[in-house]
């Protein structure tokens, strides 16, 4: 861990700009926003409904830039402190009672969190703070100081951890809670819209390159029909479409039966309530079943 040798450098434009990857189809707007955030060295805040590829974006950025990916999955109980470091007092007490290790060496009981690890790495990393809005409302504000300074102090050891290489920080949100204005001002923001049919077809082709055209068209038409049904608690996402097509292929369902019968609907809709809502809507529209 030790003392920092130097701080994060001045903003620069990465020599290898993000252009998407073979497995991640990104819009031109998203590609441009990612590169702006990297150039400005600001956190990129990404919002969008579940299944629009927010977390996968971080994986794609890391792959495209040749950087390691660190994932900080936020929970309702997560605190900003946990992302910096944790002081394991329980283990130290155990060692002092049973003679294991050297309890006088406090540094042995400091465990860096994901943000602390990103700062301490000698090489640049991509850090994704996943689903930031799951935590307490104070959580984003508590991150501001460290994200601005790229540095934090550990009073237990008297050391300061400063980013040797400023990480690429990507923060995802499902918009479950409003984030503080002060936090939003420090981020570059992008909303990932749900893919249109052309973009969705390209995404599906990545996962099912040999898919027959008729089956793709039928599955897409049925999928967007389901998404248009009013009253669904969880409209189907991209991952459900990809899984559904796999089920159709494995079962050998011909394309002309997809809209008429809507087979394996439970792969696309994940709650009994949504299945019931969809069944009623499809019957009313004459959608088969």
NUKOLGU-677619 format. One record per residue (C-alpha): residue number from 1; chain; x, y, z. Coordinates in Angstrom, 3 decimals, always signed. Each point is the difference from the previous one (the first is absolute). Layout:
<recs>
     i   ch          X          Y          Z
   NUM    A          X          Y          Z
...
</recs>
This chain:
<recs>
     i   ch          X          Y          Z
     1    A     +0.000     +0.000     +0.000
     2    A     +2.550     +2.568     +1.205
     3    A     +0.241     +3.691     -0.693
     4    A     -0.931     +1.282     -3.450
     5    A     +2.830     +0.607     -2.396
     6    A     -1.991     +2.434     -2.071
     7    A     -3.556     +1.075     -0.629
     8    A     -2.235     -0.413     -3.008
     9    A     +1.247     +1.944     -2.973
    10    A     -1.602     +2.740     -2.036
    11    A     -2.972     -0.863     -2.226
    12    A     +0.919     -1.642     -3.259
    13    A     -1.709     -1.620     -2.943
    14    A     +0.604     -3.745     -0.022
    15    A     +2.147     -1.157     -2.887
    16    A     -2.445     -2.861     -0.583
    17    A     -3.499     +1.546     -0.046
    18    A     -2.975     -2.202     +0.694
    19    A     -1.722     -1.144     -3.182
    20    A     -2.126     -2.849     +1.323
    21    A     +0.926     -3.675     -0.292
    22    A     -1.026     -2.931     -2.107
    23    A     -2.344     -1.184     +2.742
    24    A     -1.341     +3.394     +1.145
    25    A     -2.012     +2.041     -2.495
    26    A     +0.091     +3.642     +1.134
    27    A     -1.690     +3.007     -1.578
    28    A     +2.120     +2.843     -1.352
    29    A     -1.274     +2.285     +2.774
    30    A     +1.039     -2.477     +2.687
    31    A     +3.443     -0.507     -1.555
    32    A     +0.530     +3.765     -0.144
    33    A     -1.144     +0.476     +3.607
    34    A     +2.336     -2.722     +1.286
    35    A     +2.968     +1.648     -1.710
    36    A     -0.960     +3.447     +1.313
    37    A     -0.155     -1.358     +3.568
    38    A     +3.403     -1.648     -0.424
    39    A     +1.533     +3.175     -1.445
    40    A     -1.459     +2.203     +2.771
    41    A     +0.863     -2.591     +2.656
    42    A     -3.504     +0.248     +1.407
    43    A     -2.150     -2.915     +1.201
    44    A     -2.435     -1.172     -2.660
    45    A     -3.506     -0.383     +1.444
    46    A     -2.080     -2.383     -2.110
    47    A     -3.730     -0.411     +0.431
    48    A     -2.530     -2.159     -1.773
    49    A     -2.557     -2.670     +0.705
    50    A     +1.240     -3.446     +1.042
    51    A     +1.387     -1.988     -2.899
    52    A     +1.325     +2.902     -2.069
    53    A     +3.624     -1.003     +0.542
    54    A     +1.197     +2.464     +2.629
    55    A     +2.279     -2.416     +1.844
    56    A     +1.075     -1.665     -3.251
    57    A     +1.142     +3.434     -1.173
    58    A     +2.703     +0.043     +2.687
    59    A     +1.142     -3.455     -1.085
    60    A     +0.141     +1.172     -3.610
    61    A     +1.989     +3.134     +0.885
    62    A     +2.518     -2.071     +1.965
    63    A     +0.324     -2.485     -2.864
    64    A     +0.352     +2.694     -2.666
    65    A     +2.631     +1.969     +1.930
    66    A     +1.861     -3.078     +1.219
    67    A     -0.552     +0.842     +3.687
    68    A     -0.935     -2.102     +3.023
    69    A     -3.597     +0.310     +1.199
    70    A     -0.908     +0.463     +3.675
    71    A     -3.663     -0.368     +0.941
    72    A     -1.472     +1.619     +3.112
    73    A     -3.519     -1.421     +0.277
    74    A     -2.012     +2.363     +2.179
    75    A     -2.597     -1.356     +2.437
    76    A     -2.538     +1.735     +2.217
    77    A     +2.422     -0.242     +2.946
    78    A     +3.114     +1.149     -1.908
    79    A     +1.921     +2.990     +1.342
    80    A     +2.618     +2.113     -1.725
    81    A     +2.488     -1.000     +2.693
    82    A     -0.181     -3.628     -1.134
    83    A     +1.141     +1.030     -3.448
    84    A     +3.109     +1.653     +1.437
    85    A     +1.139     -2.421     +2.682
    86    A     -1.179     -2.111     +2.926
    87    A     +1.824     -0.260     +3.333
    88    A     -0.376     -3.596     +1.187
    89    A     -0.166     +0.565     +3.768
    90    A     -1.516     -3.427     +0.616
    91    A     +2.986     -1.805     -1.516
    92    A     +2.408     +2.228     +1.909
    93    A     -1.774     -0.774     +3.276
    94    A     +0.109     -3.706     -0.802
    95    A     +3.738     +0.158     -0.709
    96    A     +0.671     +1.880     +3.230
    97    A     -1.895     -2.622     +2.028
    98    A     +1.350     -3.133     -1.658
    99    A     +3.463     +1.137     -1.015
   100    A     -0.542     -0.245     -3.717
   101    A     +2.023     +2.485     -2.069
   102    A     +1.147     +3.365     +1.295
   103    A     -2.922     +2.133     +1.229
   104    A     +2.359     +2.969     +0.428
   105    A     +0.322     +0.256     -3.787
   106    A     -3.250     +1.819     -0.769
   107    A     +0.661     -0.007     -3.746
   108    A     -0.562     -3.771     -0.041
   109    A     -3.651     +0.619     +0.843
   110    A     -0.740     +2.576     -2.688
   111    A     -1.894     -1.413     -2.998
   112    A     -0.388     +2.250     -3.015
   113    A     -3.419     +0.233     -1.606
   114    A     -0.557     +0.173     -3.735
   115    A     +0.537     +3.763     -0.196
   116    A     +3.112     -0.260     +2.159
   117    A     +1.273     -2.839     -2.179
   118    A     -0.530     +2.054     -3.154
   119    A     +1.988     +2.861     +1.539
   120    A     +2.845     -2.232     +1.156
   121    A     +0.484     -1.924     -3.247
   122    A     +3.201     +1.037     -1.835
   123    A     -1.856     -0.274     -3.304
   124    A     -3.216     +1.641     -1.145
   125    A     -3.226     -1.942     +0.557
   126    A     -3.672     +0.279     -0.819
   127    A     -2.121     +0.215     +3.161
   128    A     -3.749     -0.529     -0.240
   129    A     -2.102     +1.118     +2.965
   130    A     -3.033     -2.099     -0.802
   131    A     -3.551     +1.121     +0.888
   132    A     +1.001     +2.992     +2.096
   133    A     -3.644     +0.837     +0.722
   134    A     -0.457     -3.171     +2.060
   135    A     +1.902     +1.539     +2.917
   136    A     -0.995     +2.676     +2.468
   137    A     -0.566     +3.489     -1.411
   138    A     +3.172     +1.220     +1.711
   139    A     +2.151     -2.593     -1.749
   140    A     +0.636     +1.998     -3.217
   141    A     +0.842     +3.155     +1.947
   142    A     +2.429     -1.931     +2.178
   143    A     +1.894     -0.994     -3.142
   144    A     +0.407     +3.536     -1.329
   145    A     +3.152     +0.958     +1.891
   146    A     +1.896     -3.160     -0.879
   147    A     -1.120     -0.012     -3.636
   148    A     +1.048     +3.644     -0.365
   149    A     +3.379     -0.341     +1.705
   150    A     +0.675     -3.622     -0.972
   151    A     +1.513     -0.362     +3.458
   152    A     -0.984     -1.015     +3.535
   153    A     +1.649     -0.189     +3.414
   154    A     +0.164     -3.052     +2.304
   155    A     +0.264     +1.419     +3.539
   156    A     +0.644     -3.417     +1.566
   157    A     +3.348     -0.231     -1.806
   158    A     +0.639     +3.672     -0.731
   159    A     +0.334     -0.733     -3.739
   160    A     -1.636     +1.611     -3.000
   161    A     -0.995     -1.935     -3.103
   162    A     +0.077     +2.088     -3.169
   163    A     -0.804     -1.253     -3.468
   164    A     +3.227     -0.687     -1.894
   165    A     -2.029     -0.294     -3.191
   166    A     -3.457     +1.559     +0.001
   167    A     -2.519     -2.806     -0.602
   168    A     -2.781     +0.193     -2.548
   169    A     -3.063     +0.169     +2.266
   170    A     -3.374     -1.151     -1.323
   171    A     -3.011     +0.312     +2.307
   172    A     -3.275     -1.731     -0.832
   173    A     -3.468     +0.887     +1.217
   174    A     -3.461     -1.447     -0.575
   175    A     -1.538     +3.353     +0.986
   176    A     -1.621     -1.558     +3.069
   177    A     +0.883     +3.131     +1.993
   178    A     +0.870     +3.561     -0.886
   179    A     +3.717     +0.639     +0.377
   180    A     +1.298     +3.180     +1.699
   181    A     +0.588     +3.026     -2.237
   182    A     +3.556     +0.434     +1.246
   183    A     +0.773     -3.559     -1.068
   184    A     -1.648     +0.418     -3.398
   185    A     +2.000     +3.177     -0.713
   186    A     +3.266     -1.928     +0.317
   187    A     -1.002     -2.736     -2.446
   188    A     -0.319     -0.313     -3.742
   189    A     -3.511     -1.364     -0.519
   190    A     -1.441     -2.335     -2.624
   191    A     -3.397     -1.675     -0.193
   192    A     +0.091     -3.286     -1.908
   193    A     -3.282     -0.203     -1.882
   194    A     -1.510     -3.381     -0.648
   195    A     +1.315     -1.283     -3.357
   196    A     -2.127     +0.619     -3.075
   197    A     -0.692     -2.939     -2.280
   198    A     +3.043     +0.518     -2.221
   199    A     +2.383     +0.228     +2.939
   200    A     -1.708     -2.914     +1.737
   201    A     +0.382     -2.144     -3.121
   202    A     +3.730     +0.776     -0.024
   203    A     +0.269     -0.944     +3.677
   204    A     -1.850     -3.271     -0.573
   205    A     +2.275     -0.820     -2.938
   206    A     +3.015     +0.296     +2.298
   207    A     -1.434     -2.717     +2.251
   208    A     -1.667     -2.084     -2.720
   209    A     +2.099     +0.521     -3.148
   210    A     -1.568     -2.861     -1.935
   211    A     -3.617     +0.863     +0.787
   212    A     -2.468     -0.436     -2.857
   213    A     -1.391     +3.351     -1.196
   214    A     -3.642     -0.998     +0.273
   215    A     +0.374     -1.122     +3.600
   216    A     +1.822     +3.210     +0.897
   217    A     -2.762     +2.153     -1.514
   218    A     -2.762     -2.009     +1.681
   219    A     +1.691     +0.001     +3.403
   220    A     +0.699     +3.730     -0.210
   221    A     -3.585     +0.804     -0.975
   222    A     -1.341     -2.116     +2.850
   223    A     +2.496     +1.476     +2.446
   224    A     -0.886     +3.635     -0.741
   225    A     -3.684     -0.922     +0.075
   226    A     +0.490     -1.344     +3.520
   227    A     +1.905     +3.134     +1.031
   228    A     -2.942     +2.119     -1.182
   229    A     -2.428     -1.768     +2.338
   230    A     -1.208     +2.453     +2.627
   231    A     +0.236     -0.966     +3.650
   232    A     +3.104     -2.198     -0.038
   233    A     +1.989     +0.349     +3.217
   234    A     +3.223     -1.125     -1.732
   235    A     -0.063     +0.509     -3.771
   236    A     +2.317     -2.519     -1.689
   237    A     +3.576     +1.145     -0.604
   238    A     +2.702     -0.843     -2.519
   239    A     +1.269     -2.955     +2.005
   240    A     -3.491     -1.537     +0.054
   241    A     -0.252     +0.298     -3.791
   242    A     +3.369     -1.691     -0.463
   243    A     -1.002     -2.830     +2.350
   244    A     -3.401     -0.343     -1.666
   245    A     +1.531     -0.336     -3.454
   246    A     +2.316     -2.676     +1.365
   247    A     -3.014     -1.884     +1.333
   248    A     -1.783     +0.295     -3.352
   249    A     +3.059     -1.282     -1.847
   250    A     +0.582     -2.915     +2.378
   251    A     -3.661     -1.027     -0.211
   252    A     -0.027     +0.333     -3.789
   253    A     -2.961     +2.394     -0.016
   254    A     -0.700     +1.186     -3.584
   255    A     -0.214     +3.761     -0.493
   256    A     -3.673     -0.057     -1.040
   257    A     -0.998     -1.389     +3.421
   258    A     +1.720     +2.643     +2.118
   259    A     -2.633     +2.748     -0.230
   260    A     -2.886     -2.430     -0.209
   261    A     +0.898     -2.026     +3.078
   262    A     +2.524     +2.061     +2.006
   263    A     +1.753     -3.163     +1.273
   264    A     +2.162     +0.025     +3.131
   265    A     -1.421     +3.326     +1.137
   266    A     +1.388     -0.680     +3.463
   267    A     +3.496     +0.560     -1.379
   268    A     -0.951     +3.572     -0.908
   269    A     -2.299     +0.967     +2.873
   270    A     +1.174     -0.905     +3.476
   271    A     -2.986     +0.476     +2.314
   272    A     -3.432     -1.704     +0.103
   273    A     -1.641     +3.412     +0.003
   274    A     +1.757     +1.109     -3.193
   275    A     -0.827     -3.302     -1.696
   276    A     -3.660     +0.500     +0.887
   277    A     +0.002     +3.605     -1.255
   278    A     +1.646     -1.051     -3.264
   279    A     -2.390     -2.923     -0.517
   280    A     -3.008     +2.315     +0.346
   281    A     +1.480     +2.628     -2.321
   282    A     +0.967     -2.537     -2.675
   283    A     -3.450     -1.581     +0.095
   284    A     -1.650     +3.411     -0.356
   285    A     +2.242     +0.928     -2.941
   286    A     -0.464     -3.370     -1.642
   287    A     +3.666     -0.719     +0.412
   288    A     -0.437     -3.731     +0.114
   289    A     +0.701     -2.075     +3.084
</recs>
